[in-house]
Amino acid sequence: MSRIDTILDITRRLTALLEREMALIEAKTPARLAELEDERSRLSLLYSREMQAVAANPADFRTLPQAELTKLRDETKVFHALLDRHQRMVARARRVTEGIVKTIADEAQRQKSPRTGYAPGGQSSGRNAAAPLAINAKV
């Protein structure tokens, strides 16, 4: 297998992996992303090594047929566009998750704060007033 074929194969496999990850995020099952971590790490490392090899020997690519270079360029554009979309999805999911965690932490802190109720006549009862907390189990 030539270097360009190897790069094309890795790029296509990374593209397919990103599509699976985005499907998991869209299906609201981001916890399952961990199942793909090993494959993501392995493919990313292979891609990085191949790109470093290309950067070290750019003359090797100047002799390739234009059709092969066009194919690689097209696959790389698709991959980078999908990667940008994937990064936006992950960032959005992270912001939502962080917002939920912050809201829960703020509510827990609010409930820890001493609040007293009032007794008849407007005097402080000295007892903590009740504070409800609701958590959506689907989150």
C-alpha positions in Angstrom: 0.0 0.0 0.0 1.4 3.4 -1.0 1.7 6.3 1.4 -1.2 8.1 -0.3 -3.4 5.0 -0.1 -2.5 4.7 3.6 -3.4 8.4 4.2 -6.6 8.0 2.3 -7.6 5.0 4.3 -6.8 6.6 7.6 -8.7 9.8 6.6 -11.8 7.8 5.6 -11.7 5.8 8.8 -11.4 9.0 10.9 -14.3 10.5 8.9 -16.4 7.4 9.6 -15.5 7.6 13.3 -16.4 11.2 13.6 -19.8 10.4 12.0 -20.4 7.7 14.6 -19.4 10.0 17.4 -21.8 12.8 16.1 -24.6 10.2 15.9 -24.0 9.3 19.5 -24.1 13.0 20.5 -27.2 13.6 18.5 -28.8 10.5 20.1 -28.1 12.0 23.5 -25.8 9.1 24.5 -22.4 10.9 24.8 -21.3 8.6 27.5 -20.9 5.9 24.8 -18.1 8.1 23.2 -15.7 6.4 25.6 -16.2 3.2 23.7 -14.6 4.8 20.7 -11.6 6.3 22.6 -9.1 3.7 21.7 -9.9 3.7 18.0 -9.9 7.5 18.0 -6.5 7.7 19.7 -5.0 5.0 17.4 -6.3 6.6 14.2 -5.3 10.1 15.3 -1.7 8.9 16.0 -1.5 7.1 12.6 -2.8 10.2 10.8 -0.3 12.4 12.7 2.6 10.2 11.8 1.6 10.1 8.1 1.3 13.8 8.0 4.7 14.3 9.6 6.2 11.9 7.1 4.6 14.0 4.3 5.9 17.2 5.7 9.4 15.7 6.0 9.4 14.5 2.4 7.2 16.8 0.3 9.0 15.9 -2.9 7.5 12.4 -2.7 4.0 13.9 -3.3 5.1 16.1 -6.2 5.6 13.0 -8.4 2.1 11.6 -7.8 -0.5 11.7 -10.5 -2.8 14.7 -10.3 -5.9 12.4 -9.9 -4.4 10.9 -6.7 -3.6 14.3 -5.3 -7.2 15.5 -6.1 -8.7 12.5 -4.4 -6.6 13.1 -1.3 -7.4 16.8 -1.3 -11.2 16.1 -1.6 -11.1 13.4 1.2 -9.2 15.8 3.4 -11.7 18.6 2.8 -14.6 16.3 3.8 -12.7 15.2 6.9 -11.8 18.8 8.0 -15.4 20.0 7.4 -16.7 17.1 9.5 -14.1 17.7 12.1 -15.1 21.3 12.5 -18.8 20.3 12.9 -17.8 17.6 15.4 -15.8 20.1 17.5 -18.8 22.5 17.6 -21.1 19.7 18.7 -18.7 18.6 21.4 -18.3 22.2 22.6 -22.0 22.7 22.7 -22.6 19.4 24.6 -19.8 20.4 27.1 -21.4 23.9 27.7 -24.8 22.3 28.3 -23.3 19.7 30.7 -21.3 22.4 32.5 -24.4 24.6 32.8 -26.3 21.7 34.4 -23.6 20.9 36.8 -23.2 24.6 37.8 -27.0 24.9 38.3 -27.0 21.9 40.6 -24.0 23.1 42.5 -25.5 26.6 42.9 -28.8 25.1 44.1 -27.0 22.9 46.6 -25.0 25.9 47.9 -28.2 27.9 48.2 -29.8 25.1 50.2 -26.8 25.0 52.6 -27.1 28.8 53.3 -29.0 29.4 56.5 -32.4 30.8 55.8 -34.8 31.3 58.6 -38.5 31.4 58.5 -40.7 33.8 60.4 -42.9 33.1 63.3 -46.2 34.8 63.9 -45.7 38.4 64.8 -42.7 38.8 62.3 -40.1 37.4 64.6 -37.5 35.0 63.3 -38.3 31.4 64.1 -34.7 30.4 64.3 -35.5 27.3 62.1 -34.3 26.8 58.5 -37.0 27.3 55.9 -37.6 24.4 53.6 -36.2 24.7 50.0 -37.2 22.3 47.3 -34.8 20.8 44.8 -35.8 19.0 41.6 -33.5 17.1 39.4 -34.4 15.7 36.0 -33.2 12.1 36.0 -32.9 12.0 32.2 -30.0 14.4 32.2 
